[in-house]
Amino acid sequence: MLYIVPPAAPDEKEKTRRRIRRMDRPDGLLQCNRCGGRAAATIEAGASVHNGRRTRGTVIHKDICAECYKRGLIVPMQVELKPIE
């Protein structure tokens, strides 16, 4: 038999994420399309520091969501939010 389970009520974290996604934001502000986070990260390979000066490495990922990256996901940040497919 097939039973259809109604969706569970969102928990506090999900309520907060939905509220943040709905908030107005300034033009050009990056925001994650998945979690609504606004912290961006850039991943570089081969970066180093010599005598207090930083040398840039090869950019692997630019402007990805830092919150999703902590969970092992690579989600590009977008200026405009688009529906997740």
C-alpha positions in Angstrom: 0.0 0.0 0.0 1.1 3.6 -0.6 0.6 6.1 2.1 1.0 9.8 1.4 2.6 11.6 4.3 1.7 15.3 4.8 4.8 17.6 5.0 6.0 18.2 8.5 5.7 21.6 10.1 9.0 23.6 9.7 11.3 23.7 12.7 12.7 26.9 14.1 15.8 26.9 11.8 13.7 26.4 8.7 11.3 29.2 9.8 14.3 31.5 10.2 15.7 30.6 6.8 12.4 31.3 5.1 12.1 34.6 6.9 15.6 35.6 5.8 14.9 34.6 2.2 11.8 36.8 2.1 13.6 39.9 3.6 14.4 42.8 1.3 18.0 43.3 0.6 20.2 46.0 -0.9 21.1 45.9 -4.6 24.1 43.7 -5.3 24.1 41.8 -2.0 24.9 38.2 -2.4 22.6 35.7 -0.9 22.5 31.9 -1.0 19.5 30.5 -3.0 19.4 27.3 -0.8 19.7 28.4 2.8 19.4 32.2 2.6 22.9 32.8 4.1 24.8 35.9 3.3 28.4 34.8 4.1 30.5 34.2 1.0 33.7 32.2 0.7 36.4 31.9 -1.9 38.4 28.7 -2.1 42.0 29.0 -3.4 44.7 26.3 -4.0 48.4 27.2 -3.5 48.0 30.4 -1.5 50.8 31.2 0.9 52.2 33.8 3.3 55.9 34.9 3.2 57.3 37.6 5.5 53.8 38.8 6.2 52.8 39.1 2.5 50.1 37.0 1.1 50.5 35.4 -2.3 47.3 34.4 -4.1 46.8 30.9 -5.4 44.6 29.5 -8.1 40.9 30.3 -7.4 38.9 27.0 -7.2 35.5 28.4 -6.2 34.5 32.0 -5.9 31.6 33.5 -4.0 30.1 30.2 -2.6 27.9 30.1 0.4 30.0 29.6 3.6 27.2 28.1 5.6 26.4 25.4 2.9 30.2 24.8 2.5 30.4 23.9 6.2 27.8 21.2 5.5 29.8 19.8 2.5 27.8 21.6 -0.2 29.1 23.9 -2.9 26.3 26.4 -3.7 27.2 29.5 -5.7 25.9 32.8 -4.3 23.6 34.8 -6.5 22.7 38.5 -6.7 19.1 37.6 -7.7 17.3 34.7 -6.0 15.9 32.1 -8.4 13.8 29.1 -7.7 15.6 25.9 -6.9 14.9 23.3 -9.5 
